[in-house]
Amino acid sequence: MAICISVALAGACVSVGGGITFLGLIAPHIARRLVGATHAKVLLLSAALGGLLLLSANTLG
């Protein structure tokens, strides 16, 4: 039930804000999986990863 609610909320955010909102939602989760729970590393990597994801999506598009 919680997964369904979180998917619905993420979908609502993306539909209102666009694709950049999805990057803002997903980049910190990917960064946390890559470096662990250290907040300083997650913050820096999520900013870099979000920019990299946006750049690669625009290049492919």
C-alpha distance matrix in Angstrom:
0.0 3.8 5.5 5.2 6.3 8.7 10.0 10.7 12.5 14.4 15.4 16.6 18.6 20.1 21.1 22.8 24.4 25.0 25.0 26.3 23.2 21.2 23.9 23.5 19.8 20.2 23.7 23.0 20.3 22.8 25.6 23.8 23.4 27.0 28.7 26.6 25.8 29.3 28.8 32.2 31.6 28.1 29.4 32.4 30.6 27.8 30.5 32.5 29.7 28.5 32.1 32.5 29.4 30.6 34.2 33.3 31.1 34.0 36.5 34.7 34.2
3.8 0.0 3.8 5.4 5.1 6.1 8.6 9.8 10.5 12.2 14.1 15.3 16.5 18.3 19.9 21.2 22.3 23.2 23.0 23.9 20.7 18.8 21.2 20.5 16.8 17.3 20.6 19.6 17.1 19.9 22.4 20.5 20.4 24.1 25.6 23.4 22.3 25.7 25.1 28.5 28.1 24.5 25.8 28.8 27.3 24.4 27.2 29.3 26.7 25.5 29.2 29.8 26.9 28.2 31.7 31.1 29.2 32.1 34.6 33.1 32.8
5.5 3.8 0.0 3.8 5.4 5.1 6.1 8.5 9.8 10.5 12.1 14.1 15.3 16.4 18.1 20.0 20.9 21.2 20.6 21.7 18.9 16.5 18.8 18.7 15.0 14.9 18.4 18.0 15.1 17.5 20.4 18.9 18.4 22.0 23.9 22.1 21.6 25.0 24.6 27.7 26.9 23.3 24.7 27.4 25.5 22.7 25.5 27.3 24.3 23.2 26.8 27.1 24.1 25.5 29.0 28.0 26.1 29.1 31.5 29.8 29.6
5.2 5.4 3.8 0.0 3.8 5.5 5.2 6.2 8.6 9.9 10.5 12.3 14.3 15.4 16.3 18.4 19.9 20.2 20.1 21.7 18.8 16.7 19.6 19.7 16.1 16.5 20.2 20.2 17.7 19.9 23.0 22.0 21.6 25.0 27.0 25.5 25.0 28.3 27.5 30.5 29.7 26.0 27.1 29.8 27.9 24.8 27.2 29.1 26.1 24.6 28.0 28.4 25.2 26.1 29.6 28.7 26.3 29.2 31.7 29.9 29.2
6.3 5.1 5.4 3.8 0.0 3.8 5.5 5.1 6.2 8.6 9.8 10.5 12.3 14.3 15.3 16.6 18.2 19.2 19.5 20.8 17.5 16.0 19.0 18.4 15.0 16.1 19.8 19.4 17.4 20.2 22.8 21.7 22.0 25.4 27.1 25.4 24.3 27.4 26.2 29.3 28.9 25.2 25.8 28.7 27.3 24.0 26.2 28.5 25.8 24.0 27.4 28.4 25.3 25.9 29.6 29.2 26.7 29.3 32.1 30.7 29.8
8.7 6.1 5.1 5.5 3.8 0.0 3.8 5.4 5.1 6.1 8.5 9.8 10.5 12.3 14.1 15.5 16.2 17.1 17.0 17.8 14.6 12.9 15.6 15.0 11.4 12.4 16.0 15.6 13.7 16.5 19.1 18.1 18.5 21.8 23.5 22.0 21.0 24.0 22.8 25.7 25.2 21.5 22.2 25.0 23.5 20.2 22.5 24.7 22.1 20.4 23.9 24.8 21.8 22.6 26.3 25.9 23.8 26.4 29.2 27.9 27.3
10.0 8.6 6.1 5.2 5.5 3.8 0.0 3.8 5.5 5.1 6.0 8.5 9.9 10.5 12.1 14.3 15.2 15.3 15.0 16.6 13.8 11.5 14.5 14.9 11.5 12.0 15.8 16.4 14.3 16.4 19.5 19.1 19.0 22.1 24.3 23.3 22.8 25.8 24.7 27.3 26.4 22.7 23.4 25.8 23.9 20.6 22.7 24.6 21.6 19.8 23.1 23.7 20.4 21.1 24.7 24.0 21.5 24.2 26.9 25.3 24.6
10.7 9.8 8.5 6.2 5.1 5.4 3.8 0.0 3.8 5.5 5.1 6.1 8.7 9.9 10.4 12.3 14.1 14.7 15.3 17.1 14.1 12.7 16.1 16.2 13.2 14.5 18.3 18.8 17.3 19.6 22.4 22.2 22.4 25.4 27.5 26.5 25.7 28.5 27.0 29.6 29.0 25.2 25.5 28.0 26.4 22.9 24.6 26.7 24.0 21.8 24.8 25.8 22.4 22.6 26.2 25.9 23.1 25.3 28.3 26.8 25.6
12.5 10.5 9.8 8.6 6.2 5.1 5.5 3.8 0.0 3.8 5.4 5.0 6.2 8.6 9.9 10.7 12.1 13.4 14.2 15.3 11.8 11.1 14.4 13.7 10.8 13.0 16.5 16.7 15.7 18.4 20.8 20.5 21.4 24.3 25.9 24.9 23.7 26.2 24.4 26.9 26.7 22.9 22.8 25.5 24.3 20.7 22.2 24.6 22.3 19.8 22.9 24.3 21.3 21.3 25.0 25.1 22.6 24.6 27.8 26.8 25.6
14.4 12.2 10.5 9.9 8.6 6.1 5.1 5.5 3.8 0.0 3.8 5.4 5.1 6.2 8.6 10.0 10.4 11.0 11.1 12.1 9.0 7.5 10.9 10.7 7.8 9.6 13.2 14.0 13.1 15.3 17.9 18.1 18.8 21.4 23.3 22.7 22.0 24.4 22.6 24.9 24.3 20.5 20.5 22.8 21.3 17.7 19.2 21.4 18.9 16.4 19.5 20.7 17.6 17.7 21.4 21.4 18.9 21.1 24.2 23.2 22.1
15.4 14.1 12.1 10.5 9.8 8.5 6.0 5.1 5.4 3.8 0.0 3.8 5.4 5.1 6.1 8.6 9.9 9.8 10.4 12.5 9.9 8.5 12.3 12.9 10.6 12.0 15.6 17.0 16.1 17.8 20.7 21.3 21.7 24.1 26.3 26.0 25.5 27.9 26.2 28.2 27.5 23.7 23.6 25.6 24.0 20.4 21.6 23.5 20.8 18.2 20.9 21.9 18.5 18.1 21.8 21.5 18.5 20.5 23.6 22.3 20.8
16.6 15.3 14.1 12.3 10.5 9.8 8.5 6.1 5.0 5.4 3.8 0.0 3.8 5.5 5.1 6.2 8.5 9.7 11.5 13.1 10.2 10.2 13.9 13.7 11.9 14.2 17.5 18.6 18.2 20.3 22.7 23.2 24.2 26.6 28.4 28.0 27.1 29.2 27.1 29.1 28.8 25.1 24.5 26.7 25.6 21.8 22.6 24.9 22.7 19.7 22.2 23.7 20.6 19.7 23.4 23.7 20.7 22.2 25.6 24.6 22.8
18.6 16.5 15.3 14.3 12.3 10.5 9.9 8.7 6.2 5.1 5.4 3.8 0.0 3.8 5.5 5.3 5.9 7.7 9.3 10.1 6.7 7.5 11.0 10.2 9.0 11.8 14.7 15.7 16.0 18.1 20.1 20.9 22.2 24.4 26.0 25.7 24.7 26.5 24.1 25.9 25.7 22.1 21.2 23.3 22.4 18.6 19.1 21.6 19.7 16.5 19.0 20.8 18.0 17.0 20.7 21.5 18.7 20.1 23.6 23.1 21.4
20.1 18.3 16.4 15.4 14.3 12.3 10.5 9.9 8.6 6.2 5.1 5.5 3.8 0.0 3.8 5.5 5.2 4.9 6.0 7.8 5.6 5.6 9.2 9.8 9.1 11.1 13.8 15.7 16.0 17.4 19.6 20.9 21.9 23.7 25.7 25.9 25.4 27.2 25.0 26.5 25.8 22.3 21.5 23.1 21.8 18.1 18.5 20.4 18.2 15.0 17.2 18.7 15.5 14.4 18.0 18.4 15.4 16.8 20.2 19.6 17.8
21.1 19.9 18.1 16.3 15.3 14.1 12.1 10.4 9.9 8.6 6.1 5.1 5.5 3.8 0.0 3.8 5.8 5.6 8.1 10.5 8.8 9.3 12.7 13.4 12.8 14.8 17.6 19.5 19.7 21.0 23.4 24.7 25.5 27.4 29.5 29.6 29.1 30.9 28.7 30.2 29.6 26.1 25.1 26.7 25.5 21.9 22.0 23.9 21.8 18.5 20.3 21.8 18.6 17.0 20.4 20.8 17.5 18.4 21.9 21.0 18.7
22.8 21.2 20.0 18.4 16.6 15.5 14.3 12.3 10.7 10.0 8.6 6.2 5.3 5.5 3.8 0.0 3.8 5.9 9.3 10.5 8.5 10.4 13.5 13.2 13.2 15.9 18.2 19.8 20.6 22.3 24.1 25.4 26.7 28.5 30.2 30.3 29.4 30.8 28.2 29.6 29.5 26.0 24.6 26.3 25.6 21.9 21.6 23.9 22.3 18.8 20.3 22.4 19.7 17.8 21.1 22.2 19.1 19.5 23.2 23.0 20.5
24.4 22.3 20.9 19.9 18.2 16.2 15.2 14.1 12.1 10.4 9.9 8.5 5.9 5.2 5.8 3.8 0.0 3.8 6.9 7.1 5.5 8.2 10.6 10.3 11.1 13.8 15.6 17.3 18.6 20.0 21.5 23.1 24.7 26.1 27.7 28.1 27.2 28.4 25.7 26.7 26.5 23.2 21.6 23.1 22.5 18.8 18.2 20.4 19.1 15.4 16.8 19.1 16.7 14.5 17.9 19.3 16.4 16.8 20.5 20.7 18.5
25.0 23.2 21.2 20.2 19.2 17.1 15.3 14.7 13.4 11.0 9.8 9.7 7.7 4.9 5.6 5.9 3.8 0.0 3.8 5.6 5.7 7.2 9.4 10.5 11.4 13.2 14.9 17.4 18.4 19.2 21.0 23.0 24.1 25.3 27.3 28.0 27.7 28.9 26.6 27.4 26.7 23.5 22.2 23.2 22.1 18.6 18.1 19.6 17.9 14.4 15.5 17.2 14.4 12.2 15.4 16.4 13.3 13.6 17.3 17.2 14.9
25.0 23.0 20.6 20.1 19.5 17.0 15.0 15.3 14.2 11.1 10.4 11.5 9.3 6.0 8.1 9.3 6.9 3.8 0.0 3.8 5.3 5.1 6.6 8.9 10.0 10.8 12.2 15.2 16.1 16.3 18.3 20.6 21.4 22.3 24.5 25.5 25.6 26.9 24.8 25.5 24.4 21.3 20.3 20.9 19.4 16.1 15.8 16.9 14.8 11.5 12.7 13.9 10.9 9.0 12.3 13.0 9.8 10.8 14.4 14.1 12.3
26.3 23.9 21.7 21.7 20.8 17.8 16.6 17.1 15.3 12.1 12.5 13.1 10.1 7.8 10.5 10.5 7.1 5.6 3.8 0.0 3.8 5.3 5.1 6.3 8.7 10.0 10.5 13.2 15.0 15.3 16.5 19.0 20.3 20.9 22.7 23.8 23.7 24.5 22.2 22.6 21.7 18.7 17.3 17.9 16.8 13.5 12.6 14.0 12.6 8.9 10.0 12.1 9.8 7.5 11.0 12.6 10.3 11.0 14.5 15.1 13.8
23.2 20.7 18.9 18.8 17.5 14.6 13.8 14.1 11.8 9.0 9.9 10.2 6.7 5.6 8.8 8.5 5.5 5.7 5.3 3.8 0.0 3.8 5.4 5.0 6.3 8.7 10.1 12.1 13.5 14.7 16.1 17.9 19.5 20.7 22.2 22.8 22.3 23.4 20.9 21.9 21.4 18.0 16.7 18.1 17.2 13.5 13.3 15.4 13.9 10.3 12.3 14.5 12.1 10.7 14.4 15.7 13.4 14.6 18.1 18.3 17.1
21.2 18.8 16.5 16.7 16.0 12.9 11.5 12.7 11.1 7.5 8.5 10.2 7.5 5.6 9.3 10.4 8.2 7.2 5.1 5.3 3.8 0.0 3.8 5.3 5.0 6.1 8.4 10.8 11.4 12.2 14.3 16.1 17.0 18.4 20.5 21.1 21.0 22.6 20.6 21.9 20.8 17.3 16.8 18.1 16.4 12.9 13.5 15.1 12.7 9.8 12.3 13.6 10.6 10.2 13.9 14.3 12.0 14.0 17.2 16.8 16.0
23.9 21.2 18.8 19.6 19.0 15.6 14.5 16.1 14.4 10.9 12.3 13.9 11.0 9.2 12.7 13.5 10.6 9.4 6.6 5.1 5.4 3.8 0.0 3.8 5.3 5.2 5.6 8.7 10.1 10.2 11.7 14.1 15.3 16.0 17.9 19.0 19.2 20.3 18.5 19.2 17.9 14.7 14.0 14.8 13.1 9.7 10.1 11.4 9.0 6.0 8.7 10.0 7.3 7.3 11.0 11.7 10.2 12.4 15.2 15.4 15.2
23.5 20.5 18.7 19.7 18.4 15.0 14.9 16.2 13.7 10.7 12.9 13.7 10.2 9.8 13.4 13.2 10.3 10.5 8.9 6.3 5.0 5.3 3.8 0.0 3.8 5.8 5.8 7.4 9.5 10.8 11.5 13.4 15.4 16.3 17.5 18.2 17.6 18.6 16.2 17.1 16.4 13.1 11.9 13.3 12.4 8.7 8.9 11.4 9.9 6.8 9.7 12.0 10.2 10.0 13.5 14.8 13.7 15.4 18.3 18.9 18.6
19.8 16.8 15.0 16.1 15.0 11.4 11.5 13.2 10.8 7.8 10.6 11.9 9.0 9.1 12.8 13.2 11.1 11.4 10.0 8.7 6.3 5.0 5.3 3.8 0.0 3.8 6.1 6.8 7.6 9.6 11.2 12.2 13.8 15.6 17.1 17.1 16.5 18.1 16.1 17.8 17.0 13.4 13.0 15.1 13.8 10.0 11.5 13.9 11.7 9.4 12.8 14.4 12.0 12.6 16.2 16.8 15.4 17.7 20.5 20.4 20.2
20.2 17.3 14.9 16.5 16.1 12.4 12.0 14.5 13.0 9.6 12.0 14.2 11.8 11.1 14.8 15.9 13.8 13.2 10.8 10.0 8.7 6.1 5.2 5.8 3.8 0.0 3.8 5.7 5.4 6.4 8.7 10.2 11.0 12.7 14.7 15.1 15.3 17.2 15.9 17.4 15.9 12.3 12.8 14.4 12.2 8.9 11.1 12.6 9.7 8.3 11.9 12.5 10.0 11.6 14.9 14.8 13.8 16.7 18.9 18.6 19.0
23.7 20.6 18.4 20.2 19.8 16.0 15.8 18.3 16.5 13.2 15.6 17.5 14.7 13.8 17.6 18.2 15.6 14.9 12.2 10.5 10.1 8.4 5.6 5.8 6.1 3.8 0.0 3.8 5.5 5.2 6.1 8.6 10.0 10.6 12.3 13.5 13.9 15.0 13.7 14.6 12.8 9.5 9.9 10.8 8.5 5.3 7.6 8.9 6.1 5.3 9.1 9.7 8.2 10.1 13.0 13.3 13.3 15.9 17.8 18.1 19.0
23.0 19.6 18.0 20.2 19.4 15.6 16.4 18.8 16.7 14.0 17.0 18.6 15.7 15.7 19.5 19.8 17.3 17.4 15.2 13.2 12.1 10.8 8.7 7.4 6.8 5.7 3.8 0.0 3.8 5.5 5.0 6.0 8.6 9.8 10.5 10.8 10.5 11.8 10.2 11.7 10.5 6.7 7.4 9.5 7.9 4.8 8.0 10.1 8.3 8.1 11.7 12.7 11.8 13.7 16.5 17.0 17.1 19.6 21.5 21.9 22.8
20.3 17.1 15.1 17.7 17.4 13.7 14.3 17.3 15.7 13.1 16.1 18.2 16.0 16.0 19.7 20.6 18.6 18.4 16.1 15.0 13.5 11.4 10.1 9.5 7.6 5.4 5.5 3.8 0.0 3.8 5.4 5.1 6.4 8.8 10.3 10.0 10.2 12.5 11.9 14.1 12.4 8.8 10.6 12.7 10.4 8.0 11.5 12.9 10.4 10.7 14.4 14.6 13.1 15.4 18.3 18.1 17.9 20.9 22.7 22.5 23.5
22.8 19.9 17.5 19.9 20.2 16.5 16.4 19.6 18.4 15.3 17.8 20.3 18.1 17.4 21.0 22.3 20.0 19.2 16.3 15.3 14.7 12.2 10.2 10.8 9.6 6.4 5.2 5.5 3.8 0.0 3.8 5.5 5.2 6.4 8.9 9.9 11.3 13.3 13.3 14.7 12.1 9.1 11.3 12.3 9.1 7.6 11.1 11.4 8.3 9.5 12.9 12.3 10.9 13.9 16.2 15.5 15.9 19.1 20.4 20.1 21.6
25.6 22.4 20.4 23.0 22.8 19.1 19.5 22.4 20.8 17.9 20.7 22.7 20.1 19.6 23.4 24.1 21.5 21.0 18.3 16.5 16.1 14.3 11.7 11.5 11.2 8.7 6.1 5.0 5.4 3.8 0.0 3.8 5.4 5.0 6.2 7.8 9.1 10.2 10.2 11.1 8.4 5.6 8.2 8.8 5.8 5.3 9.0 9.3 7.3 9.3 12.3 12.0 11.8 14.7 16.6 16.5 17.5 20.3 21.4 21.7 23.4
23.8 20.5 18.9 22.0 21.7 18.1 19.1 22.2 20.5 18.1 21.3 23.2 20.9 20.9 24.7 25.4 23.1 23.0 20.6 19.0 17.9 16.1 14.1 13.4 12.2 10.2 8.6 6.0 5.1 5.5 3.8 0.0 3.8 5.4 5.5 5.0 5.9 8.1 8.6 10.7 8.5 5.7 9.0 10.7 8.5 8.1 11.8 12.7 11.0 12.6 15.8 15.8 15.3 18.1 20.3 20.1 20.9 23.8 25.0 25.1 26.7
23.4 20.4 18.4 21.6 22.0 18.5 19.0 22.4 21.4 18.8 21.7 24.2 22.2 21.9 25.5 26.7 24.7 24.1 21.4 20.3 19.5 17.0 15.3 15.4 13.8 11.0 10.0 8.6 6.4 5.2 5.4 3.8 0.0 3.8 5.9 5.8 8.2 10.8 12.1 14.0 11.3 9.1 12.5 13.6 10.7 10.6 14.4 14.5 12.1 14.1 17.3 16.4 15.6 18.9 20.8 20.0 20.8 24.0 24.9 24.5 26.4
27.0 24.1 22.0 25.0 25.4 21.8 22.1 25.4 24.3 21.4 24.1 26.6 24.4 23.7 27.4 28.5 26.1 25.3 22.3 20.9 20.7 18.4 16.0 16.3 15.6 12.7 10.6 9.8 8.8 6.4 5.0 5.4 3.8 0.0 3.8 6.1 9.3 10.7 12.3 13.1 9.8 8.6 12.0 12.0 8.8 9.9 13.3 12.6 10.6 13.5 16.0 14.7 14.7 18.2 19.5 18.7 20.1 23.2 23.6 23.6 25.8
28.7 25.6 23.9 27.0 27.1 23.5 24.3 27.5 25.9 23.3 26.3 28.4 26.0 25.7 29.5 30.2 27.7 27.3 24.5 22.7 22.2 20.5 17.9 17.5 17.1 14.7 12.3 10.5 10.3 8.9 6.2 5.5 5.9 3.8 0.0 3.8 6.8 7.3 9.5 10.1 6.9 6.7 10.4 10.5 8.3 10.1 13.3 13.0 12.0 14.9 17.2 16.5 17.1 20.2 21.5 21.2 22.8 25.6 26.1 26.5 28.7
26.6 23.4 22.1 25.5 25.4 22.0 23.3 26.5 24.9 22.7 26.0 28.0 25.7 25.9 29.6 30.3 28.1 28.0 25.5 23.8 22.8 21.1 19.0 18.2 17.1 15.1 13.5 10.8 10.0 9.9 7.8 5.0 5.8 6.1 3.8 0.0 3.8 5.8 8.5 10.4 8.2 7.5 11.2 12.5 10.9 11.8 15.3 15.7 14.6 16.9 19.7 19.3 19.5 22.5 24.2 23.9 25.1 28.0 28.9 29.1 31.0
25.8 22.3 21.6 25.0 24.3 21.0 22.8 25.7 23.7 22.0 25.5 27.1 24.7 25.4 29.1 29.4 27.2 27.7 25.6 23.7 22.3 21.0 19.2 17.6 16.5 15.3 13.9 10.5 10.2 11.3 9.1 5.9 8.2 9.3 6.8 3.8 0.0 3.8 5.9 8.9 8.1 6.9 10.1 12.3 11.6 12.0 15.2 16.5 15.8 17.5 20.4 20.7 20.8 23.4 25.4 25.6 26.5 29.2 30.5 30.8 32.4
29.3 25.7 25.0 28.3 27.4 24.0 25.8 28.5 26.2 24.4 27.9 29.2 26.5 27.2 30.9 30.8 28.4 28.9 26.9 24.5 23.4 22.6 20.3 18.6 18.1 17.2 15.0 11.8 12.5 13.3 10.2 8.1 10.8 10.7 7.3 5.8 3.8 0.0 3.8 5.7 5.6 6.1 8.7 10.4 10.7 11.9 14.4 15.6 15.8 17.6 20.1 20.6 21.4 23.7 25.4 26.0 27.3 29.7 30.8 31.6 33.2
28.8 25.1 24.6 27.5 26.2 22.8 24.7 27.0 24.4 22.6 26.2 27.1 24.1 25.0 28.7 28.2 25.7 26.6 24.8 22.2 20.9 20.6 18.5 16.2 16.1 15.9 13.7 10.2 11.9 13.3 10.2 8.6 12.1 12.3 9.5 8.5 5.9 3.8 0.0 3.8 5.5 5.0 6.0 8.6 9.8 10.2 12.2 14.2 14.8 15.9 18.3 19.5 20.2 22.1 24.0 25.1 26.1 28.2 29.7 30.7 32.0
32.2 28.5 27.7 30.5 29.3 25.7 27.3 29.6 26.9 24.9 28.2 29.1 25.9 26.5 30.2 29.6 26.7 27.4 25.5 22.6 21.9 21.9 19.2 17.1 17.8 17.4 14.6 11.7 14.1 14.7 11.1 10.7 14.0 13.1 10.1 10.4 8.9 5.7 3.8 0.0 3.8 5.5 5.3 6.4 8.6 10.1 11.1 12.7 14.1 15.6 17.3 18.5 19.9 21.6 23.1 24.4 25.9 27.6 28.9 30.3 31.7
31.6 28.1 26.9 29.7 28.9 25.2 26.4 29.0 26.7 24.3 27.5 28.8 25.7 25.8 29.6 29.5 26.5 26.7 24.4 21.7 21.4 20.8 17.9 16.4 17.0 15.9 12.8 10.5 12.4 12.1 8.4 8.5 11.3 9.8 6.9 8.2 8.1 5.6 5.5 3.8 0.0 3.8 5.5 5.4 6.0 8.3 10.1 10.7 11.7 13.9 15.6 16.1 17.6 19.8 21.0 21.9 23.6 25.6 26.5 27.8 29.5
28.1 24.5 23.3 26.0 25.2 21.5 22.7 25.2 22.9 20.5 23.7 25.1 22.1 22.3 26.1 26.0 23.2 23.5 21.3 18.7 18.0 17.3 14.7 13.1 13.4 12.3 9.5 6.7 8.8 9.1 5.6 5.7 9.1 8.6 6.7 7.5 6.9 6.1 5.0 5.5 3.8 0.0 3.8 5.6 5.2 5.7 8.4 9.8 9.9 11.5 14.0 14.8 15.5 17.6 19.4 20.2 21.4 23.6 24.9 25.9 27.4
29.4 25.8 24.7 27.1 25.8 22.2 23.4 25.5 22.8 20.5 23.6 24.5 21.2 21.5 25.1 24.6 21.6 22.2 20.3 17.3 16.7 16.8 14.0 11.9 13.0 12.8 9.9 7.4 10.6 11.3 8.2 9.0 12.5 12.0 10.4 11.2 10.1 8.7 6.0 5.3 5.5 3.8 0.0 3.8 5.6 5.3 6.3 8.8 9.9 10.6 12.6 14.3 15.3 16.7 18.5 20.0 21.1 22.8 24.4 25.8 26.9
32.4 28.8 27.4 29.8 28.7 25.0 25.8 28.0 25.5 22.8 25.6 26.7 23.3 23.1 26.7 26.3 23.1 23.2 20.9 17.9 18.1 18.1 14.8 13.3 15.1 14.4 10.8 9.5 12.7 12.3 8.8 10.7 13.6 12.0 10.5 12.5 12.3 10.4 8.6 6.4 5.4 5.6 3.8 0.0 3.8 5.6 5.4 6.4 8.5 10.1 11.1 12.4 14.3 15.8 16.8 18.4 20.1 21.6 22.7 24.4 25.9
30.6 27.3 25.5 27.9 27.3 23.5 23.9 26.4 24.3 21.3 24.0 25.6 22.4 21.8 25.5 25.6 22.5 22.1 19.4 16.8 17.2 16.4 13.1 12.4 13.8 12.2 8.5 7.9 10.4 9.1 5.8 8.5 10.7 8.8 8.3 10.9 11.6 10.7 9.8 8.6 6.0 5.2 5.6 3.8 0.0 3.8 5.4 5.1 5.8 8.3 9.8 10.2 11.7 13.9 15.0 15.9 17.7 19.7 20.6 21.9 23.6
27.8 24.4 22.7 24.8 24.0 20.2 20.6 22.9 20.7 17.7 20.4 21.8 18.6 18.1 21.9 21.9 18.8 18.6 16.1 13.5 13.5 12.9 9.7 8.7 10.0 8.9 5.3 4.8 8.0 7.6 5.3 8.1 10.6 9.9 10.1 11.8 12.0 11.9 10.2 10.1 8.3 5.7 5.3 5.6 3.8 0.0 3.8 5.5 4.9 5.8 8.5 9.6 10.1 11.9 13.9 15.0 16.0 18.0 19.5 20.6 21.9
30.5 27.2 25.5 27.2 26.2 22.5 22.7 24.6 22.2 19.2 21.6 22.6 19.1 18.5 22.0 21.6 18.2 18.1 15.8 12.6 13.3 13.5 10.1 8.9 11.5 11.1 7.6 8.0 11.5 11.1 9.0 11.8 14.4 13.3 13.3 15.3 15.2 14.4 12.2 11.1 10.1 8.4 6.3 5.4 5.4 3.8 0.0 3.8 5.5 5.2 6.4 8.6 10.0 10.8 12.4 14.3 15.5 16.7 18.4 20.1 21.1
32.5 29.3 27.3 29.1 28.5 24.7 24.6 26.7 24.6 21.4 23.5 24.9 21.6 20.4 23.9 23.9 20.4 19.6 16.9 14.0 15.4 15.1 11.4 11.4 13.9 12.6 8.9 10.1 12.9 11.4 9.3 12.7 14.5 12.6 13.0 15.7 16.5 15.6 14.2 12.7 10.7 9.8 8.8 6.4 5.1 5.5 3.8 0.0 3.8 5.5 5.3 6.1 8.6 10.0 10.5 12.2 14.2 15.5 16.4 18.2 19.8
29.7 26.7 24.3 26.1 25.8 22.1 21.6 24.0 22.3 18.9 20.8 22.7 19.7 18.2 21.8 22.3 19.1 17.9 14.8 12.6 13.9 12.7 9.0 9.9 11.7 9.7 6.1 8.3 10.4 8.3 7.3 11.0 12.1 10.6 12.0 14.6 15.8 15.8 14.8 14.1 11.7 9.9 9.9 8.5 5.8 4.9 5.5 3.8 0.0 3.8 5.4 4.9 6.0 8.5 9.7 10.3 12.0 14.1 15.0 16.2 17.9
28.5 25.5 23.2 24.6 24.0 20.4 19.8 21.8 19.8 16.4 18.2 19.7 16.5 15.0 18.5 18.8 15.4 14.4 11.5 8.9 10.3 9.8 6.0 6.8 9.4 8.3 5.3 8.1 10.7 9.5 9.3 12.6 14.1 13.5 14.9 16.9 17.5 17.6 15.9 15.6 13.9 11.5 10.6 10.1 8.3 5.8 5.2 5.5 3.8 0.0 3.8 5.4 5.1 6.2 8.5 9.9 10.5 12.3 14.1 15.4 16.3
32.1 29.2 26.8 28.0 27.4 23.9 23.1 24.8 22.9 19.5 20.9 22.2 19.0 17.2 20.3 20.3 16.8 15.5 12.7 10.0 12.3 12.3 8.7 9.7 12.8 11.9 9.1 11.7 14.4 12.9 12.3 15.8 17.3 16.0 17.2 19.7 20.4 20.1 18.3 17.3 15.6 14.0 12.6 11.1 9.8 8.5 6.4 5.3 5.4 3.8 0.0 3.8 5.5 5.1 6.1 8.5 9.9 10.6 12.1 14.2 15.2
32.5 29.8 27.1 28.4 28.4 24.8 23.7 25.8 24.3 20.7 21.9 23.7 20.8 18.7 21.8 22.4 19.1 17.2 13.9 12.1 14.5 13.6 10.0 12.0 14.4 12.5 9.7 12.7 14.6 12.3 12.0 15.8 16.4 14.7 16.5 19.3 20.7 20.6 19.5 18.5 16.1 14.8 14.3 12.4 10.2 9.6 8.6 6.1 4.9 5.4 3.8 0.0 3.8 5.5 5.1 6.1 8.5 9.9 10.4 12.1 14.0
29.4 26.9 24.1 25.2 25.3 21.8 20.4 22.4 21.3 17.6 18.5 20.6 18.0 15.5 18.6 19.7 16.7 14.4 10.9 9.8 12.1 10.6 7.3 10.2 12.0 10.0 8.2 11.8 13.1 10.9 11.8 15.3 15.6 14.7 17.1 19.5 20.8 21.4 20.2 19.9 17.6 15.5 15.3 14.3 11.7 10.1 10.0 8.6 6.0 5.1 5.5 3.8 0.0 3.8 5.5 5.2 6.0 8.6 9.8 10.5 12.0
30.6 28.2 25.5 26.1 25.9 22.6 21.1 22.6 21.3 17.7 18.1 19.7 17.0 14.4 17.0 17.8 14.5 12.2 9.0 7.5 10.7 10.2 7.3 10.0 12.6 11.6 10.1 13.7 15.4 13.9 14.7 18.1 18.9 18.2 20.2 22.5 23.4 23.7 22.1 21.6 19.8 17.6 16.7 15.8 13.9 11.9 10.8 10.0 8.5 6.2 5.1 5.5 3.8 0.0 3.8 5.5 5.1 6.1 8.5 9.9 10.4
34.2 31.7 29.0 29.6 29.6 26.3 24.7 26.2 25.0 21.4 21.8 23.4 20.7 18.0 20.4 21.1 17.9 15.4 12.3 11.0 14.4 13.9 11.0 13.5 16.2 14.9 13.0 16.5 18.3 16.2 16.6 20.3 20.8 19.5 21.5 24.2 25.4 25.4 24.0 23.1 21.0 19.4 18.5 16.8 15.0 13.9 12.4 10.5 9.7 8.5 6.1 5.1 5.5 3.8 0.0 3.8 5.5 5.2 6.1 8.6 9.8
33.3 31.1 28.0 28.7 29.2 25.9 24.0 25.9 25.1 21.4 21.5 23.7 21.5 18.4 20.8 22.2 19.3 16.4 13.0 12.6 15.7 14.3 11.7 14.8 16.8 14.8 13.3 17.0 18.1 15.5 16.5 20.1 20.0 18.7 21.2 23.9 25.6 26.0 25.1 24.4 21.9 20.2 20.0 18.4 15.9 15.0 14.3 12.2 10.3 9.9 8.5 6.1 5.2 5.5 3.8 0.0 3.8 5.5 5.0 6.1 8.4
31.1 29.2 26.1 26.3 26.7 23.8 21.5 23.1 22.6 18.9 18.5 20.7 18.7 15.4 17.5 19.1 16.4 13.3 9.8 10.3 13.4 12.0 10.2 13.7 15.4 13.8 13.3 17.1 17.9 15.9 17.5 20.9 20.8 20.1 22.8 25.1 26.5 27.3 26.1 25.9 23.6 21.4 21.1 20.1 17.7 16.0 15.5 14.2 12.0 10.5 9.9 8.5 6.0 5.1 5.5 3.8 0.0 3.8 5.4 5.2 6.0
34.0 32.1 29.1 29.2 29.3 26.4 24.2 25.3 24.6 21.1 20.5 22.2 20.1 16.8 18.4 19.5 16.8 13.6 10.8 11.0 14.6 14.0 12.4 15.4 17.7 16.7 15.9 19.6 20.9 19.1 20.3 23.8 24.0 23.2 25.6 28.0 29.2 29.7 28.2 27.6 25.6 23.6 22.8 21.6 19.7 18.0 16.7 15.5 14.1 12.3 10.6 9.9 8.6 6.1 5.2 5.5 3.8 0.0 3.8 5.5 4.9
36.5 34.6 31.5 31.7 32.1 29.2 26.9 28.3 27.8 24.2 23.6 25.6 23.6 20.2 21.9 23.2 20.5 17.3 14.4 14.5 18.1 17.2 15.2 18.3 20.5 18.9 17.8 21.5 22.7 20.4 21.4 25.0 24.9 23.6 26.1 28.9 30.5 30.8 29.7 28.9 26.5 24.9 24.4 22.7 20.6 19.5 18.4 16.4 15.0 14.1 12.1 10.4 9.8 8.5 6.1 5.0 5.4 3.8 0.0 3.8 5.5
34.7 33.1 29.8 29.9 30.7 27.9 25.3 26.8 26.8 23.2 22.3 24.6 23.1 19.6 21.0 23.0 20.7 17.2 14.1 15.1 18.3 16.8 15.4 18.9 20.4 18.6 18.1 21.9 22.5 20.1 21.7 25.1 24.5 23.6 26.5 29.1 30.8 31.6 30.7 30.3 27.8 25.9 25.8 24.4 21.9 20.6 20.1 18.2 16.2 15.4 14.2 12.1 10.5 9.9 8.6 6.1 5.2 5.5 3.8 0.0 3.8
34.2 32.8 29.6 29.2 29.8 27.3 24.6 25.6 25.6 22.1 20.8 22.8 21.4 17.8 18.7 20.5 18.5 14.9 12.3 13.8 17.1 16.0 15.2 18.6 20.2 19.0 19.0 22.8 23.5 21.6 23.4 26.7 26.4 25.8 28.7 31.0 32.4 33.2 32.0 31.7 29.5 27.4 26.9 25.9 23.6 21.9 21.1 19.8 17.9 16.3 15.2 14.0 12.0 10.4 9.8 8.4 6.0 4.9 5.5 3.8 0.0
